[in-house]
Amino acid sequence: MSNLWPNLLSFWPNLFNYGFIAPLILRLALGSALLTLYSPVWRSARGFLASLAGVLIIAGLGVQPVSLFVALLLLGETWSKRHPRSTLFPLLSIALALLLLGPGLFAIDLPL
């Protein structure tokens, strides 16, 4: 009976072996969303920094500091009401998840 217990924690426990791919998926989603939202206004300082953050997150450079910057930027955007909150809150949660998880697979991020 003790051998059955680890299999009850998940429907597919073998997928836990691929958990390092999750930050890559989150990075690609957040980076592409930032580029989509802020590329029309890239000439402003806010748009340029957000687009640069999107490129850095996709490339995997400085993911944790950049995701902290993006989280603060998106938090400010919720109060300024430039974009709908239904768009910003999922992106904010992805940025916070990347802050906690780190860069993941295929990142150029180097530890300091």
BATI-333222 format. One line per 5 residues: number of its first residue (from 1); their letters; for each residue x, y, z of N, C-alpha, C. Coordinates in nm, 4 decimals. Layout:
NUM	A	X/Y/Z/X/Y/Z/X/Y/Z | ...
This chain:
1	MSNLW	0.0812/-0.1197/0.0000/0.0000/0.0000/0.0000/0.0857/0.1262/0.0000 | 0.2059/0.1203/0.0545/0.2900/0.2389/0.0587/0.3420/0.2761/-0.0804 | 0.3495/0.1816/-0.1726/0.3931/0.2127/-0.3077/0.2857/0.2847/-0.3881 | 0.1622/0.2786/-0.3456/0.0532/0.3443/-0.4160/0.0459/0.4929/-0.3825 | 0.0933/0.5340/-0.2656/0.0768/0.6715/-0.2202/0.1405/0.7759/-0.3116
6	PNLLS	0.2645/0.7631/-0.3606/0.3183/0.8675/-0.4484/0.2404/0.8833/-0.5783 | 0.1775/0.7783/-0.6259/0.1004/0.7889/-0.7490/-0.0334/0.8583/-0.7291 | -0.0788/0.8734/-0.6060/-0.2056/0.9399/-0.5805/-0.1922/1.0916/-0.5786 | -0.0707/1.1447/-0.5766/-0.0524/1.2881/-0.5690/-0.0815/1.3578/-0.7017 | -0.0746/1.2878/-0.8108/-0.0963/1.3473/-0.9412/-0.1519/1.2412/-1.0360
11	FWPNL	-0.2237/1.2876/-1.1372/-0.2716/1.1944/-1.2385/-0.1552/1.1400/-1.3206 | -0.0601/1.2290/-1.3529/0.0571/1.1910/-1.4315/0.1832/1.2326/-1.3567 | 0.2271/1.1519/-1.2619/0.3447/1.1914/-1.1839/0.4733/1.1968/-1.2662 | 0.4772/1.1310/-1.3801/0.5966/1.1366/-1.4634/0.6193/1.2743/-1.5239 | 0.5131/1.3568/-1.5304/0.5293/1.4915/-1.5843/0.6074/1.5822/-1.4899
16	FNYGF	0.6231/1.5433/-1.3631/0.7029/1.6223/-1.2704/0.8490/1.6266/-1.3134 | 0.8914/1.5304/-1.3936/1.0288/1.5295/-1.4430/1.0557/1.6441/-1.5399 | 0.9515/1.7040/-1.5952/0.9659/1.8103/-1.6938/0.9266/1.9470/-1.6376 | 0.9352/1.9638/-1.5086/0.8982/2.0903/-1.4455/0.9889/2.2053/-1.4821 | 1.1104/2.1778/-1.5299/1.2023/2.2838/-1.5673/1.1620/2.3523/-1.6973
21	IAPLI	1.0640/2.2964/-1.7686/1.0164/2.3580/-1.8922/0.9124/2.4665/-1.8635 | 0.8474/2.4607/-1.7481/0.7411/2.5565/-1.7150/0.7883/2.7017/-1.7163 | 0.9049/2.7365/-1.6580/0.9470/2.8763/-1.6678/0.9736/2.9221/-1.8105 | 1.0178/2.8313/-1.8970/1.0364/2.8670/-2.0372/0.9034/2.9064/-2.1007 | 0.7997/2.8292/-2.0751/0.6676/2.8599/-2.1301/0.6168/2.9931/-2.0756
26	LRLAL	0.6378/3.0164/-1.9462/0.5956/3.1430/-1.8859/0.6755/3.2599/-1.9425 | 0.8061/3.2394/-1.9644/0.8893/3.3458/-2.0224/0.8423/3.3839/-2.1613 | 0.8139/3.2835/-2.2429/0.7685/3.3111/-2.3795/0.6330/3.3814/-2.3805 | 0.5451/3.3421/-2.2897/0.4131/3.4047/-2.2837/0.4224/3.5496/-2.2376 | 0.4984/3.5745/-2.1316/0.5091/3.7109/-2.0790/0.5838/3.8014/-2.1762
31	GSALL	0.6933/3.7538/-2.2320/0.7693/3.8360/-2.3257/0.6916/3.8724/-2.4497 | 0.6213/3.7759/-2.5059/0.5423/3.8056/-2.6265/0.4244/3.8967/-2.5943 | 0.3656/3.8822/-2.4768/0.2560/3.9719/-2.4386/0.3063/4.1141/-2.4177 | 0.4244/4.1284/-2.3575/0.4809/4.2626/-2.3397/0.5122/4.3273/-2.4742 | 0.5672/4.2505/-2.5653/0.5960/4.3057/-2.6973/0.4683/4.3428/-2.7714
36	TLYSP	0.3645/4.2628/-2.7553/0.2370/4.2928/-2.8220/0.1711/4.4173/-2.7628 | 0.1747/4.4303/-2.6305/0.1090/4.5436/-2.5658/0.1841/4.6750/-2.5847 | 0.3167/4.6693/-2.5820/0.3938/4.7930/-2.5764/0.4687/4.8280/-2.7045 | 0.4660/4.7442/-2.8057/0.5344/4.7813/-2.9295/0.4690/4.9001/-3.0009 | 0.3364/4.9210/-2.9919/0.2810/5.0416/-3.0551/0.3280/5.1719/-2.9902
41	VWRSA	0.3682/5.1681/-2.8640/0.4103/5.2906/-2.7946/0.5578/5.2818/-2.7556 | 0.6398/5.2166/-2.8370/0.7794/5.1931/-2.8014/0.8613/5.3213/-2.8000 | 0.8099/5.4291/-2.8581/0.8856/5.5551/-2.8596/0.8783/5.6295/-2.7272 | 0.7831/5.5964/-2.6442/0.7808/5.6559/-2.5110/0.8756/5.5771/-2.4209 | 0.9126/5.6372/-2.3091/1.0062/5.5709/-2.2177/0.9443/5.4436/-2.1609
46	RGFLA	0.8179/5.4501/-2.1243/0.7487/5.3338/-2.0691/0.7399/5.2220/-2.1715 | 0.7055/5.2572/-2.2944/0.6941/5.1573/-2.3996/0.8276/5.0967/-2.4372 | 0.9323/5.1794/-2.4394/1.0649/5.1282/-2.4726/1.1146/5.0324/-2.3652 | 1.0991/5.0705/-2.2388/1.1459/4.9844/-2.1303/1.0667/4.8538/-2.1236 | 0.9365/4.8617/-2.1474/0.8554/4.7398/-2.1449/0.8888/4.6489/-2.2629
51	SLAGV	0.9133/4.7068/-2.3798/0.9520/4.6254/-2.4957/1.0894/4.5632/-2.4746 | 1.1818/4.6404/-2.4183/1.3140/4.5870/-2.3867/1.3042/4.4751/-2.2842 | 1.2176/4.4920/-2.1849/1.1970/4.3870/-2.0851/1.1396/4.2616/-2.1501 | 1.0501/4.2774/-2.2469/0.9955/4.1621/-2.3187/1.1023/4.0857/-2.3945 | 1.1920/4.1580/-2.4597/1.3009/4.0930/-2.5331/1.3947/4.0221/-2.4361
56	LIIAG	1.4286/4.0873/-2.3243/1.5183/4.0269/-2.2265/1.4582/3.9021/-2.1635 | 1.3293/3.9055/-2.1366/1.2641/3.7892/-2.0757/1.2583/3.6740/-2.1749 | 1.2290/3.7009/-2.3005/1.2274/3.5936/-2.3999/1.3662/3.5330/-2.4144 | 1.4690/3.6185/-2.4163/1.6060/3.5690/-2.4306/1.6552/3.5003/-2.3041 | 1.5970/3.5338/-2.1910/1.6396/3.4733/-2.0658/1.7556/3.5460/-2.0008
61	LGVQP	1.7669/3.6744/-2.0230/1.8731/3.7549/-1.9640/1.8191/3.8323/-1.8441 | 1.8744/3.8086/-1.7281/1.8319/3.8822/-1.6089/1.6848/3.8649/-1.5778 | 1.6367/3.7437/-1.5834/1.4926/3.7174/-1.5756/1.4341/3.7649/-1.4422 | 1.4998/3.7369/-1.3320/1.4412/3.7736/-1.2035/1.4361/3.9245/-1.1809 | 1.5449/4.0003/-1.2042/1.5316/4.1451/-1.1878/1.4364/4.2080/-1.2888
66	VSLFV	1.4387/4.1580/-1.4115/1.3504/4.2134/-1.5138/1.2050/4.1809/-1.4818 | 1.1785/4.0619/-1.4312/1.0396/4.0282/-1.3962/0.9919/4.1096/-1.2758 | 1.0825/4.1457/-1.1855/1.0440/4.2364/-1.0768/1.0086/4.3737/-1.1326 | 1.0877/4.4233/-1.2273/1.0565/4.5503/-1.2925/0.9220/4.5425/-1.3648 | 0.8986/4.4316/-1.4357/0.7731/4.4157/-1.5091/0.6550/4.4086/-1.4128
71	ALLLL	0.6719/4.3407/-1.3001/0.5642/4.3330/-1.2011/0.5307/4.4718/-1.1478 | 0.6326/4.5519/-1.1196/0.6070/4.6881/-1.0721/0.5443/4.7742/-1.1815 | 0.5890/4.7573/-1.3047/0.5308/4.8307/-1.4172/0.3837/4.7943/-1.4350 | 0.3537/4.6657/-1.4325/0.2147/4.6221/-1.4508/0.1273/4.6626/-1.3336 | 0.1850/4.6667/-1.2148/0.1089/4.7137/-1.0989/0.0726/4.8614/-1.1157
76	GETWS	0.1667/4.9385/-1.1684/0.1369/5.0788/-1.1975/0.0357/5.0952/-1.3092 | 0.0398/5.0054/-1.4052/-0.0555/5.0111/-1.5166/-0.1982/4.9821/-1.4703 | -0.2141/4.9025/-1.3654/-0.3499/4.8735/-1.3190/-0.4155/4.9986/-1.2621 | -0.3351/5.0858/-1.2022/-0.3928/5.2097/-1.1488/-0.4107/5.3157/-1.2559 | -0.3278/5.3154/-1.3578/-0.3407/5.4169/-1.4620/-0.4502/5.3817/-1.5630
81	KRHPR	-0.4943/5.2576/-1.5643/-0.6046/5.2097/-1.6491/-0.5759/5.2284/-1.7983 | -0.4487/5.2085/-1.8387/-0.4159/5.2143/-1.9811/-0.4585/5.0873/-2.0533 | -0.4552/4.9766/-1.9811/-0.4948/4.8470/-2.0356/-0.5979/4.7858/-1.9408 | -0.6833/4.6972/-1.9924/-0.7824/4.6351/-1.9036/-0.7166/4.5470/-1.7977 | -0.7756/4.5463/-1.6813/-0.7214/4.4671/-1.5703/-0.7268/4.3181/-1.5992
86	STLFP	-0.8215/4.2758/-1.6813/-0.8291/4.1337/-1.7168/-0.7085/4.0906/-1.7995 | -0.6388/4.1841/-1.8591/-0.5149/4.1548/-1.9307/-0.3952/4.1641/-1.8372 | -0.3957/4.2626/-1.7489/-0.2774/4.2905/-1.6680/-0.2591/4.1934/-1.5516 | -0.3652/4.1483/-1.4885/-0.3503/4.0611/-1.3717/-0.2882/3.9258/-1.4051 | -0.3261/3.8594/-1.5149/-0.2537/3.7355/-1.5483/-0.1071/3.7601/-1.5801
91	LLSIA	-0.0762/3.8706/-1.6471/0.0635/3.9019/-1.6763/0.1406/3.9334/-1.5482 | 0.0751/3.9992/-1.4546/0.1375/4.0272/-1.3257/0.1666/3.8981/-1.2503 | 0.0748/3.8038/-1.2553/0.0984/3.6761/-1.1870/0.2091/3.5964/-1.2550 | 0.2211/3.6043/-1.3871/0.3305/3.5371/-1.4572/0.4637/3.6004/-1.4190 | 0.4673/3.7338/-1.4107/0.5912/3.8019/-1.3729/0.6331/3.7641/-1.2314
96	LALLL	0.5382/3.7547/-1.1407/0.5714/3.7149/-1.0035/0.6147/3.5689/-0.9972 | 0.5543/3.4839/-1.0793/0.5961/3.3434/-1.0835/0.7385/3.3313/-1.1356 | 0.7741/3.4093/-1.2368/0.9112/3.4058/-1.2878/1.0100/3.4621/-1.1867 | 0.9654/3.5573/-1.1078/1.0509/3.6105/-1.0028/1.0859/3.5011/-0.9027 | 0.9903/3.4154/-0.8729/1.0132/3.3083/-0.7756/1.0768/3.1848/-0.8374
101	LGPGL	1.0422/3.1518/-0.9615/1.0907/3.0287/-1.0243/1.2287/3.0416/-1.0871 | 1.2598/3.1589/-1.1378/1.3859/3.1757/-1.2081/1.3682/3.1584/-1.3573 | 1.4784/3.1568/-1.4316/1.4695/3.1615/-1.5774/1.4274/3.0321/-1.6451 | 1.4629/2.9169/-1.5925/1.4232/2.7912/-1.6534/1.5141/2.7493/-1.7676 | 1.4596/2.6714/-1.8564/1.5326/2.6098/-1.9659/1.5649/2.7103/-2.0762
106	FAIDL	1.6772/2.6926/-2.1434/1.7212/2.7748/-2.2571/1.7338/2.9229/-2.2221 | 1.7825/2.9519/-2.1042/1.8047/3.0907/-2.0644/1.9531/3.1217/-2.0735 | 1.9832/3.2461/-2.1003/2.1209/3.2920/-2.1058/2.1582/3.3530/-1.9711 | 2.0702/3.3430/-1.8754/2.0872/3.4047/-1.7445/2.2070/3.3430/-1.6718 | 2.2968/3.4268/-1.6275/2.4146/3.3798/-1.5545/2.4024/3.4207/-1.4080
111	PL	2.4342/3.3316/-1.3161/2.4272/3.3695/-1.1754/2.5354/3.4708/-1.1419 | 2.5014/3.5630/-1.0539/2.5986/3.6645/-1.0122/2.6912/3.6141/-0.9062
